[in-house]
Amino acid sequence: GVNILNRKPLDARTALDKLQRRRETHNRVERKRRDCINQLIDDLTKLLPPKHLEEASSKCHRVNVLRGAVAHIKFLSESNSGLAKTL
């Protein structure tokens, strides 16, 4: 391979090391992103009332949590508009 920044040829070892470092960095960033998403899903699960969660087991699937959050937001929106009409 050739280093595109300074056009110097790279030996195979250097190219493999560079590729490995790139993969490790990517994996670390992706792991951090997934951990953040999982933490936010857990927080959202704790905020939702049980009637909006379809719990088949002790741990909800992410799509069910998101579906329940949408249902709860719609419920709150309808309740809010109903209360606004009565005022």
C-alpha positions as CSV (number, residue, x, y, z in Angstrom):
1,G,0.0,0.0,0.0
2,V,0.9,3.6,-0.3
3,N,0.4,6.3,2.3
4,I,-1.9,8.8,0.6
5,L,-0.6,11.7,2.7
6,N,3.0,11.6,1.7
7,R,2.9,9.0,-1.1
8,K,5.6,6.8,0.6
9,P,5.2,3.1,0.2
10,L,4.1,1.3,3.3
11,D,5.3,-2.2,4.2
12,A,2.7,-4.9,4.9
13,R,3.3,-4.8,8.6
14,T,2.8,-1.0,8.9
15,A,-0.4,-1.3,6.8
16,L,-1.8,-4.1,8.9
17,D,-1.0,-2.2,12.1
18,K,-2.7,0.9,10.8
19,L,-5.7,-1.1,9.8
20,Q,-5.9,-2.8,13.2
21,R,-5.7,0.5,15.0
22,R,-8.5,1.8,12.8
23,R,-10.7,-1.2,13.6
24,E,-10.0,-0.9,17.3
25,T,-11.0,2.8,17.3
26,H,-14.1,2.1,15.3
27,N,-15.1,-0.8,17.7
28,R,-14.5,1.5,20.7
29,V,-16.7,4.3,19.3
30,E,-19.4,1.8,18.3
31,R,-19.4,0.2,21.7
32,K,-19.7,3.6,23.4
33,R,-22.6,4.5,21.1
34,R,-24.4,1.2,21.8
35,D,-23.9,1.6,25.6
36,C,-25.3,5.1,25.4
37,I,-28.4,3.9,23.5
38,N,-28.9,1.0,25.9
39,Q,-28.7,3.3,28.9
40,L,-31.2,5.7,27.4
41,I,-33.6,2.8,26.6
42,D,-33.3,1.6,30.2
43,D,-34.0,5.1,31.5
44,L,-37.0,5.3,29.2
45,T,-38.3,1.9,30.4
46,K,-38.2,3.2,34.0
47,L,-40.2,6.3,33.0
48,L,-43.0,4.5,31.2
49,P,-46.1,3.2,33.0
50,P,-46.5,-0.6,32.9
51,K,-49.6,-0.4,30.8
52,H,-47.6,0.9,27.9
53,L,-45.0,-1.9,28.1
54,E,-45.5,-5.3,26.6
55,E,-43.2,-7.2,29.0
56,A,-42.8,-10.8,27.9
57,S,-39.8,-11.2,30.2
58,S,-38.0,-9.2,32.8
59,K,-36.1,-7.3,30.1
60,C,-38.0,-5.5,27.4
61,H,-36.9,-5.4,23.8
62,R,-35.9,-2.0,22.6
63,V,-38.6,-1.8,19.9
64,N,-41.3,-2.6,22.6
65,V,-39.9,0.2,24.8
66,L,-40.0,2.7,21.8
67,R,-43.5,1.5,20.8
68,G,-44.7,2.0,24.4
69,A,-43.1,5.5,24.6
70,V,-44.9,6.5,21.4
71,A,-48.2,5.1,22.8
72,H,-47.7,7.0,26.1
73,I,-46.8,10.3,24.3
74,K,-49.9,9.9,22.2
75,F,-52.0,9.2,25.3
76,L,-50.6,12.3,27.1
77,S,-51.2,14.4,24.0
78,E,-54.8,13.3,23.7
79,S,-55.4,13.8,27.4
80,N,-53.8,17.3,27.2
81,S,-56.0,18.3,24.3
82,G,-59.1,16.9,26.0
83,L,-58.3,19.0,29.1
84,A,-57.7,22.1,27.0
85,K,-61.1,21.7,25.4
86,T,-62.8,21.4,28.8
87,L,-61.2,24.7,29.8
